[in-house]
Amino acid sequence: MKKWSFVLALVLVMALFSACGVTGWDGSSSSSQQEAEPSSAVNENVTDESFEDNLTGLVNYMKEAGVITGNTESMQAAMIGAKEGVRFATEAYTVELYEYDLSNLNETAQSVLSSVREKGTFELLGFEAKAALSDSGKYLMVFTETGKEASIAEAVRKLFAVFKK
């Protein structure tokens, strides 16, 4: 029985990391098959004022900025203690966004958020993933570039960081 539990956990982790890649900001890792075309330019002048302070609002804000396109793919957010999570993939990069309920963090969430604050990474079953927290601490982003176009990581990070600061 323990063997099957381990196999199931391993399959879930591999699914999570195949979606987000094991590395991030440096663009050294490729992600899974890409789904949507990236926008040609990031609009860094978008403000978060007209968007709700939740994952849907963050997604709409990032779409308005031209960072993410296409359909959302739900992620196994509970594996990292998040309330919910979504993924967007383009030919050039993959963006995963997660929302945390800061008033109700379980042990996994506390560990992940603490690790990202301290090291910029979190570990899940022996794998390290580079991630960033928004300035509010409520949202986590995993951003992986495939290197197919000029780097936009810094612009994406800045937009993400200030959402509902």
C-alpha positions in Angstrom: 0.0 0.0 0.0 2.8 2.4 0.8 4.4 1.6 -2.5 1.3 2.7 -4.4 1.0 5.8 -2.3 4.5 6.7 -3.2 4.0 6.0 -6.9 0.8 8.1 -6.9 2.6 11.0 -5.1 5.5 10.7 -7.6 3.1 10.9 -10.6 1.4 14.0 -9.1 4.7 15.7 -8.5 5.9 14.9 -12.0 2.7 16.3 -13.4 3.2 19.5 -11.4 6.8 20.0 -12.5 6.2 19.1 -16.1 3.8 22.0 -16.1 6.0 24.5 -14.4 9.5 23.3 -15.2 12.1 22.8 -12.5 13.8 26.1 -13.1 12.5 29.5 -13.9 13.8 33.0 -14.1 17.0 32.1 -15.9 15.3 30.5 -18.8 17.6 27.4 -18.6 14.7 24.9 -18.6 12.1 24.2 -21.2 8.5 23.5 -20.2 6.0 21.1 -21.5 4.3 21.5 -24.9 3.2 25.1 -25.4 -0.3 26.1 -26.1 -0.8 29.7 -27.1 1.1 32.4 -28.9 2.8 35.1 -26.8 2.0 38.7 -27.2 4.5 40.8 -29.0 5.0 43.3 -26.2 4.3 43.6 -22.5 2.2 46.6 -21.5 3.8 47.6 -18.2 1.4 50.6 -17.8 -1.6 48.5 -16.8 -2.8 49.2 -13.3 -4.5 46.7 -11.0 -7.2 49.2 -9.8 -10.0 47.8 -11.9 -9.3 44.1 -11.0 -10.5 42.1 -8.1 -8.0 40.9 -5.4 -8.2 37.2 -6.3 -6.7 34.8 -8.8 -9.3 35.7 -11.5 -8.4 39.3 -11.0 -4.7 38.6 -11.3 -5.2 36.5 -14.4 -7.3 39.3 -16.0 -4.6 41.9 -15.0 -1.8 39.8 -16.6 -3.9 39.2 -19.7 -4.6 43.0 -20.0 -0.8 43.5 -19.7 -0.3 41.1 -22.6 1.7 38.6 -20.5 -0.6 35.7 -20.7 -2.9 34.5 -23.5 -5.1 31.6 -24.3 -7.0 29.3 -22.0 -6.2 28.5 -18.4 -5.1 25.1 -17.2 -5.9 24.3 -13.6 -3.0 23.2 -11.5 -2.8 20.9 -8.4 -2.5 23.9 -6.1 -3.1 21.9 -2.9 0.3 20.2 -3.5 2.0 23.5 -2.6 -0.6 24.6 -0.1 -2.3 27.1 -2.4 -6.0 27.8 -2.5 -6.0 27.6 -6.4 -3.6 27.8 -9.3 -3.6 28.1 -13.1 -1.1 27.8 -15.9 -0.6 29.5 -19.2 1.9 28.4 -21.8 3.2 30.2 -24.9 6.0 29.3 -27.3 8.4 31.5 -25.3 7.4 31.0 -21.7 5.1 29.4 -19.2 3.4 31.3 -16.3 1.9 29.6 -13.3 -0.1 31.7 -10.8 -1.2 30.5 -7.4 -3.4 32.2 -4.8 -2.9 31.7 -1.0 -5.4 32.4 1.8 -3.0 34.1 4.1 -5.4 33.9 7.1 -5.6 30.1 6.7 -2.2 28.7 5.8 -1.6 25.0 6.3 1.9 23.6 7.1 2.7 23.0 3.4 1.7 26.6 2.5 3.8 28.1 5.3 6.8 26.0 4.2 6.5 27.0 0.5 5.9 30.7 1.2 8.8 30.8 3.7 11.2 29.1 1.3 10.3 31.4 -1.6 10.7 34.5 0.7 14.1 33.3 1.9 15.6 31.6 -1.2 13.4 32.3 -4.2 12.7 28.6 -4.6 10.6 25.9 -3.0 11.1 22.2 -2.8 8.6 19.5 -3.6 9.7 15.9 -3.2 13.3 16.7 -3.9 12.8 19.1 -6.8 13.6 22.8 -6.6 11.3 25.3 -8.4 12.2 29.0 -8.8 9.3 31.2 -7.8 8.4 34.7 -6.8 5.8 36.2 -4.4 3.8 39.3 -5.1 4.5 42.2 -2.8 1.2 41.4 -0.9 2.5 37.9 -0.3 -0.8 36.4 -1.4 0.2 35.3 -4.9 3.0 33.0 -6.1 4.3 32.8 -9.6 6.5 30.3 -11.4 7.8 31.7 -14.6 9.8 29.5 -17.1 11.3 30.8 -20.3 12.1 28.6 -23.2 14.4 31.1 -24.8 12.5 31.4 -28.1 12.3 35.2 -27.9 13.9 38.1 -26.0 13.6 37.8 -22.3 10.5 39.4 -20.7 11.0 37.8 -17.3 11.9 41.1 -15.6 8.8 42.9 -17.0 6.5 40.0 -16.0 8.1 39.9 -12.5 7.5 43.6 -12.1 3.9 43.4 -13.2 3.2 40.4 -11.0 4.9 41.9 -7.9 2.8 45.0 -7.7 -0.6 43.4 -8.1 -2.8 44.5 -5.2 0.3 45.7 -3.2 
